[in-house]
Amino acid sequence: MTINHVNIQIENLGNELKKLLKQPNKRLGLLTSIDGSQLITLVLNTDSHSVDVINSDLLDKNSYSSLSASIPQAHWFERTLYEMFGVFPKHHPRLKSVIFNDSNNLILPPLANKTIIRDVNQVDTSFINIEAENVYIVPVGPVHAGIIEPGHFRITCVGETIINLEIRLGFLHRGVEKQMTKIPYAKTSYLASSIASDTSIANSLANAIAIEQLLNIDVSERTLYLRTLALELERLSMHINDLSGMCTDIAYSALAMELARLRGIVFNMADNLTGSRYFRYFIGPGGVRKDCDKNLIVIKKLLKELKNKLFKILFHILNNFSFTQRLDNIGKLSRSLANDFNMVGVVARASGIQYDTRSIFNQGIYPQGIFKIAKENNGDVLGRTKVRIVEIFNSFEILENVLDNIKSGDAKVDLNHKLSPNSFGVGIVESFRGELIHLIVTDNSGFIKRYSIKDPSFNNWTGLAIACRNNLLSDFPICNKSFGLSYSGHDL
């Protein structure tokens, strides 16, 4: 991956960024800061497979003109920037907190390089209150049934129809990005693997790619094969899990339990590949921590067993009128809105946006002619379900090809040297939820001074709020499940 460094004056950033993003091959990947003295914008070039890192100094100020009015996809980034760095986006349409729920926590931004005392009245931590006849509010969470992570939904209804959904997150904020700058770079992969338990491989892979860029090293071909196996098994595991959850939410209990049982076969494959049923601590900078040559035959056998059993269920789902009718035209998200708010992953592809980072940025080995991008156009719950099913089919093809062609050799590289000083490392991976980005910035001595993580859920929470509008209250659970977003991935 080529990283291009660009400087744009802060007063020109909005206009220049708007022009860039109008190009069909440009995407906004990340908007953040290193220490609160500048804005760092990552623009992804899907044609040239490169990344533009745009630096815009704030010129000793703690504010700039908000980008959100002309670039809607920037709104969540700007709100986070203010909370974490104290950088104030003037004229932001609604500077509501997305991390901290208590305004007292907003006085001292945790990632700023200097003490900034903020006016807590500048940030809105309240919900929109709609007062009218026949309007009522249904609060959901933050404590949910079962073991789901905490998140609060404030659903405003007229009768049974949802007219507004507000989402409050931040209950799991752990200071991960700050902690990444306090530990040796070789240890960051362990923390990356623990960011979100269902995205262990994708996060550790993004970390490894960024670190390897900063070390200027290439990994072995065998490493690429093993990483691809792990990433696709994680995708397979979580797509099966999300389909099982969907069946639960529409009271198709027998199928939900059967899918959950079959997911156990994926756990067995993960154990044979990584030494952990939950994919923990397998990928590290320079390679993988466990080579599994003797277990590949077992993995191939388990994969064949799972395929024979799972495909029958998937074809049954696709041809079950009761199942598809329940999901059809529910929770629709148009292509234009999905594009405006920069949706990624299954959510984007179900709305007709054919974007998958596996076809653009290096993150393993994906055989030409086998990798296909699943896409639907209706943008509803059924579309998102179909995309997941097609991606399961695709993952089986990829896994079978990789297992048949995996190369021999060493799967590790010596790491006895420092990171490049004053440099940027970017890891971009297609997790099962979509585009995942890790950005690492080093200081004069080659130590990490900024570690930024953008989980795909960061993009897609806005899409959920939009998709639920004008649907029945009883449809909220399946809308939510069809997005399948992460609380811990967002609340870093």
C-alpha positions as CSV (number, residue, x, y, z in Angstrom):
1,M,0.0,0.0,0.0
2,T,1.3,3.4,-1.0
3,I,0.8,6.3,1.5
4,N,0.8,9.8,0.0
5,H,1.3,12.7,2.3
6,V,-0.6,15.9,1.6
7,N,-0.8,19.3,3.4
8,I,-4.0,21.3,3.1
9,Q,-4.7,24.5,5.1
10,I,-7.4,24.1,7.6
11,E,-9.5,26.9,6.1
12,N,-9.5,25.0,2.7
13,L,-10.0,21.5,4.0
14,G,-13.8,21.5,3.6
15,N,-13.8,22.5,0.0
16,E,-10.8,20.4,-1.0
17,L,-12.2,17.3,0.8
18,K,-15.6,17.7,-0.8
19,K,-14.0,17.8,-4.3
20,L,-12.0,14.7,-3.5
21,L,-14.9,12.7,-2.3
22,K,-17.0,13.5,-5.3
23,Q,-14.6,11.4,-7.3
24,P,-15.9,7.8,-7.6
25,N,-12.6,6.3,-6.6
26,K,-12.2,8.3,-3.4
27,R,-13.5,7.4,0.1
28,L,-13.2,9.1,3.5
29,G,-11.5,6.5,5.7
30,L,-10.8,8.4,8.9
31,L,-10.8,11.9,10.4
32,T,-8.8,12.2,13.6
33,S,-5.9,14.1,15.1
34,I,-2.4,13.2,16.5
35,D,-2.4,15.4,19.6
36,G,-5.2,18.1,19.0
37,S,-2.9,20.5,17.1
38,Q,-4.0,19.3,13.7
39,L,-6.6,17.3,11.7
40,I,-5.5,14.1,10.0
41,T,-7.7,12.9,7.2
42,L,-7.3,9.6,5.5
43,V,-8.7,9.4,2.0
44,L,-8.7,6.0,0.4
45,N,-8.0,5.6,-3.3
46,T,-9.7,2.5,-4.5
47,D,-8.3,2.6,-8.0
48,S,-4.6,3.1,-7.1
49,H,-4.8,1.0,-3.9
50,S,-3.3,3.9,-2.0
51,V,-4.0,6.2,0.9
52,D,-3.8,10.0,1.1
53,V,-2.8,11.2,4.5
54,I,-3.9,14.9,4.7
55,N,-2.5,17.1,7.4
56,S,-4.2,20.3,8.3
57,D,-2.6,22.3,11.1
58,L,-4.9,24.2,13.5
59,L,-2.5,27.2,13.8
60,D,-2.6,27.3,17.6
61,K,-6.3,27.2,17.7
62,N,-8.7,24.7,19.2
63,S,-11.4,25.2,16.6
64,Y,-12.2,25.0,12.9
65,S,-15.3,25.3,10.6
66,S,-17.3,22.1,10.8
67,L,-17.2,19.9,7.7
68,S,-20.4,18.1,8.5
69,A,-22.9,20.4,6.7
70,S,-21.3,19.7,3.3
71,I,-19.8,16.3,4.2
72,P,-22.4,14.4,6.3
73,Q,-20.1,11.4,6.8
74,A,-17.8,13.6,8.9
75,H,-20.4,14.3,11.6
76,W,-19.5,11.4,13.9
77,F,-15.8,11.9,13.5
78,E,-16.1,15.6,14.4
79,R,-18.1,14.8,17.5
80,T,-15.5,12.3,18.6
81,L,-12.7,14.7,17.9
82,Y,-14.2,17.3,20.2
83,E,-14.7,14.8,23.0
84,M,-11.2,13.2,22.7
85,F,-9.1,16.2,21.7
86,G,-11.1,19.3,22.5
87,V,-11.0,20.4,18.9
88,F,-14.2,22.4,18.4
89,P,-16.1,22.2,15.1
90,K,-17.8,25.5,14.8
91,H,-21.4,25.4,13.4
92,H,-21.6,21.6,13.7
93,P,-25.3,20.8,13.2
94,R,-25.5,18.9,16.5
95,L,-22.5,18.4,18.6
96,K,-23.9,15.5,20.6
97,S,-21.6,13.3,22.7
98,V,-20.9,9.8,21.2
99,I,-18.4,8.6,23.9
100,F,-19.1,10.3,27.2
101,N,-22.6,10.4,28.7
102,D,-21.8,12.7,31.6
103,S,-21.0,16.3,30.6
104,N,-18.5,16.5,33.5
105,N,-16.3,14.0,31.7
106,L,-16.0,16.4,28.8
107,I,-14.1,19.1,30.7
108,L,-10.6,17.6,30.1
109,P,-10.2,15.9,26.7
110,P,-8.1,12.7,27.3
111,L,-6.0,12.7,24.1
112,A,-5.1,16.4,23.8
113,N,-1.4,17.4,24.2
114,K,-2.2,20.3,26.5
115,T,-4.8,21.0,29.2
116,I,-7.9,22.3,27.7
117,I,-10.8,23.5,29.9
118,R,-14.0,23.3,27.8
119,D,-17.3,24.8,28.3
120,V,-19.6,21.8,28.9
121,N,-22.5,23.8,27.5
122,Q,-21.0,23.4,24.1
123,V,-21.8,19.7,24.0
124,D,-25.3,18.3,24.1
125,T,-25.7,15.1,26.1
126,S,-29.5,15.1,26.0
127,F,-32.0,13.4,23.7
128,I,-34.3,15.1,21.2
129,N,-37.6,15.6,22.9
130,I,-40.7,15.5,20.6
131,E,-43.8,16.7,22.3
132,A,-47.1,16.1,20.4
133,E,-50.3,14.2,20.7
134,N,-50.0,10.4,20.5
135,V,-46.2,10.5,20.7
136,Y,-44.5,8.3,23.3
137,I,-40.9,7.1,24.0
138,V,-39.7,3.6,24.4
139,P,-36.3,3.4,26.1
140,V,-34.2,0.2,25.4
141,G,-31.0,-0.5,27.4
142,P,-28.3,0.1,28.2
143,V,-28.7,-3.2,30.1
144,H,-30.1,-5.8,27.8
145,A,-31.4,-9.4,28.2
146,G,-28.7,-12.1,27.8
147,I,-25.1,-11.2,27.4
148,I,-25.4,-8.4,24.8
149,E,-23.1,-5.4,25.4
150,P,-24.5,-2.1,26.8
151,G,-26.0,0.5,24.5
152,H,-29.0,2.7,25.0
153,F,-31.7,3.3,22.3
154,R,-34.3,6.0,22.7
155,I,-37.2,5.2,20.3
156,T,-39.8,7.8,19.7
157,C,-43.1,6.5,18.2
158,V,-46.4,7.7,17.0
159,G,-48.7,4.8,17.6
160,E,-46.7,1.7,16.5
161,T,-44.5,3.7,14.0
162,I,-41.0,4.7,14.8
163,I,-40.4,8.4,13.9
164,N,-37.0,8.8,15.5
165,L,-34.2,6.6,17.0
166,E,-31.4,8.1,19.0
167,I,-28.4,5.9,20.0
168,R,-26.3,6.5,23.1
169,L,-23.0,4.6,23.3
170,G,-19.9,5.0,25.4
171,F,-20.7,2.6,28.3
172,L,-17.6,0.5,27.4
173,H,-15.0,3.2,26.8
174,R,-11.7,1.8,28.0
175,G,-9.0,4.1,26.7
176,V,-7.6,1.6,24.2
177,E,-6.0,4.1,21.9
178,K,-4.2,5.8,24.7
179,Q,-3.0,2.5,26.1
180,M,-1.6,1.6,22.7
181,T,1.0,4.4,23.0
182,K,2.2,3.2,26.4
183,I,3.3,-0.3,25.5
184,P,6.1,-1.7,23.2
185,Y,4.9,-2.0,19.6
186,A,5.5,-5.8,19.6
187,K,2.9,-6.1,22.4
188,T,0.2,-3.9,20.7
189,S,-1.1,-7.0,18.8
190,Y,-2.2,-8.6,22.0
191,L,-4.3,-5.5,23.0
192,A,-5.6,-5.2,19.4
193,S,-6.8,-8.8,19.5
194,S,-8.8,-7.9,22.7
195,I,-10.5,-4.8,21.4
196,A,-13.7,-6.6,20.4
197,S,-13.9,-10.4,21.0
198,D,-15.8,-11.1,17.8
199,T,-13.2,-9.2,15.7
200,S,-10.0,-10.6,17.1
201,I,-8.4,-11.7,13.9
202,A,-9.4,-8.6,11.9
203,N,-8.1,-6.2,14.5
204,S,-4.8,-8.0,15.1
205,L,-4.3,-8.3,11.3
206,A,-4.9,-4.5,10.8
207,N,-2.4,-3.9,13.6
208,A,0.2,-6.2,12.0
209,I,-0.2,-4.6,8.6
210,A,0.4,-1.1,10.0
211,I,3.4,-2.2,12.1
212,E,4.9,-4.0,9.1
213,Q,4.7,-0.9,7.1
214,L,6.6,1.0,9.8
215,L,9.2,-1.7,9.9
216,N,9.5,-1.9,6.1
217,I,9.2,-5.7,6.1
218,D,7.4,-8.1,3.9
219,V,5.9,-11.3,5.4
220,S,6.2,-14.7,3.9
221,E,3.7,-16.2,1.4
222,R,2.8,-18.8,3.9
223,T,1.9,-16.1,6.4
224,L,-0.5,-14.6,4.0
225,Y,-2.2,-17.9,3.5
226,L,-2.6,-18.6,7.2
227,R,-3.8,-15.0,7.8
228,T,-6.4,-15.4,5.1
229,L,-7.6,-18.7,6.6
230,A,-8.1,-17.1,10.0
231,L,-9.8,-14.0,8.6
232,E,-12.3,-16.0,6.6
233,L,-13.0,-18.4,9.4
234,E,-13.8,-15.4,11.7
235,R,-16.1,-14.1,8.9
236,L,-17.8,-17.5,8.6
237,S,-18.2,-17.8,12.4
238,M,-19.8,-14.3,12.8
239,H,-22.1,-14.5,9.7
240,I,-23.5,-17.8,11.0
241,N,-23.9,-16.2,14.4
242,D,-25.8,-13.2,13.0
243,L,-28.1,-15.5,10.9
244,S,-28.8,-17.4,14.1
245,G,-29.6,-14.2,15.9
246,M,-31.9,-13.2,13.1
247,C,-33.8,-16.5,13.3
248,T,-34.2,-15.9,17.1
249,D,-35.7,-12.5,16.5
250,I,-38.3,-13.8,14.1
251,A,-39.1,-16.8,16.4
252,Y,-37.5,-19.4,14.2
253,S,-36.0,-21.1,17.2
254,A,-35.2,-24.5,15.7
255,L,-33.2,-23.0,12.9
256,A,-31.5,-20.6,15.3
257,M,-30.3,-23.4,17.5
258,E,-29.1,-25.5,14.6
259,L,-27.0,-22.6,13.3
260,A,-25.6,-22.0,16.7
261,R,-24.6,-25.7,16.9
262,L,-23.0,-25.7,13.5
263,R,-21.0,-22.6,14.5
264,G,-19.3,-24.9,17.0
265,I,-17.6,-26.6,14.0
266,V,-16.0,-23.3,13.1
267,F,-14.8,-23.0,16.7
268,N,-13.1,-26.4,16.3
269,M,-11.4,-25.2,13.1
270,A,-10.3,-22.0,14.9
271,D,-8.8,-24.1,17.7
272,N,-6.8,-26.2,15.2
273,L,-5.6,-23.2,13.3
274,T,-4.9,-20.7,16.1
275,G,-4.8,-22.6,19.3
276,S,-7.9,-20.7,20.5
277,R,-11.6,-21.4,19.8
278,Y,-12.1,-17.6,19.8
279,F,-9.1,-16.7,17.4
280,R,-7.2,-15.0,20.2
281,Y,-3.5,-13.9,19.8
282,F,-2.8,-15.7,16.5
283,I,-1.6,-12.9,14.3
284,G,1.3,-10.7,15.2
285,P,3.7,-8.3,13.4
286,G,5.9,-10.3,11.0
287,G,3.8,-13.4,10.8
288,V,1.7,-15.7,13.0
289,R,2.4,-17.1,16.4
290,K,1.4,-20.7,15.7
291,D,2.1,-22.7,12.6
292,C,-0.5,-25.5,12.1
293,D,0.8,-27.6,9.3
294,K,-0.2,-30.9,11.0
295,N,-3.8,-29.6,11.6
296,L,-4.6,-28.5,8.1
297,I,-6.0,-31.9,7.1
298,V,-8.3,-31.8,10.2
299,I,-9.4,-28.3,9.2
300,K,-10.2,-29.4,5.6
301,K,-12.2,-32.3,7.0
302,L,-14.2,-30.1,9.3
303,L,-14.8,-27.5,6.6
304,K,-16.3,-30.2,4.3
305,E,-18.5,-31.4,7.2
306,L,-19.7,-27.9,7.9
307,K,-20.4,-27.2,4.2
308,N,-22.6,-30.3,3.7
309,K,-24.7,-29.4,6.7
310,L,-24.8,-25.6,6.5
311,F,-25.6,-25.3,2.8
312,K,-28.9,-27.2,3.2
313,I,-29.9,-24.7,5.9
314,L,-28.9,-21.6,3.8
315,F,-30.8,-22.8,0.7
316,H,-33.8,-23.5,3.0
317,I,-33.6,-19.9,4.3
318,L,-33.4,-18.4,0.8
319,N,-36.4,-20.5,-0.4
320,N,-38.6,-20.2,2.8
321,F,-41.4,-17.7,1.9
322,S,-42.3,-17.1,5.6
323,F,-38.7,-16.2,6.4
324,T,-38.1,-13.9,3.4
325,Q,-41.6,-12.2,3.7
326,R,-40.9,-11.3,7.3
327,L,-37.7,-9.5,6.3
328,D,-38.7,-8.0,3.0
329,N,-39.0,-4.1,2.8
330,I,-38.1,-3.8,6.5
331,G,-35.4,-1.3,7.7
332,K,-34.6,0.1,4.3
333,L,-31.6,2.2,3.7
334,S,-31.4,3.8,0.3
335,R,-28.2,3.8,-1.7
336,S,-28.0,7.6,-1.7
337,L,-28.1,7.8,2.1
338,A,-25.8,4.9,2.5
339,N,-23.3,6.7,0.3
340,D,-23.8,10.1,2.0
341,F,-23.1,8.6,5.4
342,N,-20.3,6.4,4.2
343,M,-21.8,3.0,5.1
344,V,-19.4,0.0,4.9
345,G,-19.5,-3.8,4.9
346,V,-22.7,-5.8,4.6
347,V,-24.8,-2.6,5.2
348,A,-23.3,-0.8,2.2
349,R,-23.3,-3.8,-0.1
350,A,-27.0,-4.5,0.7
351,S,-27.7,-0.9,-0.4
352,G,-26.0,-1.4,-3.8
353,I,-22.5,-0.1,-2.9
354,Q,-20.0,-2.5,-4.3
355,Y,-17.1,-1.9,-1.9
356,D,-15.1,-4.6,-0.2
357,T,-11.5,-3.8,0.9
358,R,-10.4,-7.4,0.2
359,S,-10.5,-6.5,-3.5
360,I,-8.4,-3.3,-3.0
361,F,-6.0,-3.3,-0.1
362,N,-3.5,-6.1,0.7
363,Q,-4.6,-8.2,3.7
364,G,-3.8,-11.8,2.8
365,I,-4.2,-13.9,-0.3
366,Y,-7.4,-13.8,-2.2
367,P,-7.4,-16.0,-5.3
368,Q,-8.3,-14.2,-8.6
369,G,-11.5,-15.4,-10.1
370,I,-12.8,-16.8,-6.8
371,F,-13.3,-13.6,-4.8
372,K,-16.7,-12.1,-5.5
373,I,-18.4,-9.0,-4.0
374,A,-21.9,-9.9,-2.7
375,K,-24.4,-7.1,-3.5
376,E,-28.1,-6.4,-3.2
377,N,-30.0,-3.2,-4.1
378,N,-33.1,-3.0,-1.9
379,G,-31.2,-2.0,1.3
380,D,-33.6,-3.8,3.6
381,V,-33.2,-6.5,6.3
382,L,-33.7,-9.2,3.6
383,G,-31.0,-7.7,1.5
384,R,-28.5,-7.6,4.4
385,T,-29.4,-11.3,5.2
386,K,-28.9,-12.3,1.5
387,V,-25.5,-10.6,1.4
388,R,-24.4,-12.5,4.5
389,I,-25.5,-15.8,3.0
390,V,-23.6,-15.1,-0.3
391,E,-20.5,-14.1,1.7
392,I,-20.7,-17.4,3.5
393,F,-20.7,-19.2,0.1
394,N,-17.8,-17.1,-1.0
395,S,-15.8,-17.8,2.2
396,F,-16.1,-21.5,1.6
397,E,-14.7,-21.1,-1.9
398,I,-11.8,-19.0,-0.6
399,L,-11.1,-21.3,2.3
400,E,-11.1,-24.4,0.1
401,N,-8.7,-22.7,-2.4
402,V,-6.4,-21.5,0.3
403,L,-6.2,-25.0,1.9
404,D,-5.5,-26.6,-1.4
405,N,-2.7,-24.2,-2.4
406,I,-1.1,-23.1,0.9
407,K,2.7,-22.8,0.6
408,S,5.3,-24.3,2.8
409,G,8.0,-22.3,4.6
410,D,8.4,-20.1,7.7
411,A,5.5,-18.0,9.0
412,K,7.6,-15.6,11.1
413,V,9.9,-12.7,10.6
414,D,12.5,-11.3,13.0
415,L,11.4,-8.0,14.6
416,N,14.7,-6.9,16.2
417,H,14.5,-3.4,15.0
418,K,12.7,-0.1,15.6
419,L,9.7,1.5,13.9
420,S,10.5,4.1,11.3
421,P,10.5,7.6,13.0
422,N,8.1,10.3,12.1
423,S,6.1,7.9,9.9
424,F,2.5,6.7,9.3
425,G,1.4,3.1,9.2
426,V,-2.0,2.2,8.0
427,G,-3.7,-1.2,8.2
428,I,-7.0,-1.7,6.3
429,V,-8.9,-4.9,6.7
430,E,-12.4,-6.1,5.7
431,S,-13.7,-7.5,8.9
432,F,-17.0,-9.3,8.8
433,R,-18.7,-6.0,9.6
434,G,-16.7,-4.1,6.9
435,E,-13.9,-1.6,6.6
436,L,-11.6,-1.6,9.6
437,I,-8.7,0.9,9.9
438,H,-5.7,1.1,12.2
439,L,-3.6,4.2,11.9
440,I,-0.2,4.4,13.7
441,V,1.9,7.6,13.9
442,T,5.5,7.5,15.3
443,D,7.6,10.2,16.9
444,N,11.2,11.3,16.4
445,S,12.5,8.2,18.1
446,G,10.3,5.7,16.4
447,F,7.9,5.2,19.3
448,I,4.1,5.2,18.9
449,K,2.7,8.7,19.7
450,R,-0.8,8.2,18.2
451,Y,-2.8,5.0,17.6
452,S,-6.2,5.5,16.0
453,I,-8.7,2.7,15.4
454,K,-11.9,3.0,13.3
455,D,-14.2,0.1,13.6
456,P,-16.8,-0.4,10.8
457,S,-19.6,0.2,13.4
458,F,-18.4,3.8,13.7
459,N,-19.6,4.3,10.2
460,N,-22.8,2.3,10.4
461,W,-24.6,3.4,13.7
462,T,-26.0,6.4,11.8
463,G,-27.4,4.1,9.2
464,L,-29.2,2.1,11.8
465,A,-30.9,5.2,13.1
466,I,-32.0,6.1,9.6
467,A,-33.2,2.6,8.6
468,C,-35.5,2.2,11.7
469,R,-37.6,5.3,10.9
470,N,-41.1,4.7,9.6
471,N,-41.0,1.1,10.6
472,L,-43.1,-0.6,13.2
473,L,-41.7,-0.8,16.8
474,S,-41.9,-4.6,16.6
475,D,-39.4,-4.4,13.6
476,F,-36.7,-2.7,15.6
477,P,-35.1,-5.9,16.9
478,I,-34.6,-7.4,13.4
479,C,-33.4,-4.0,12.0
480,N,-30.8,-3.9,14.8
481,K,-29.8,-7.5,14.3
482,S,-29.5,-7.0,10.5
483,F,-26.9,-4.3,11.1
484,G,-25.1,-6.4,13.7
485,L,-23.0,-3.5,15.1
486,S,-20.4,-3.5,17.8
487,Y,-20.5,-1.6,21.1
488,S,-17.0,-2.4,22.2
489,G,-15.6,-1.8,18.7
490,H,-17.0,1.8,18.9
491,D,-16.3,2.5,22.6
492,L,-12.5,2.4,22.5
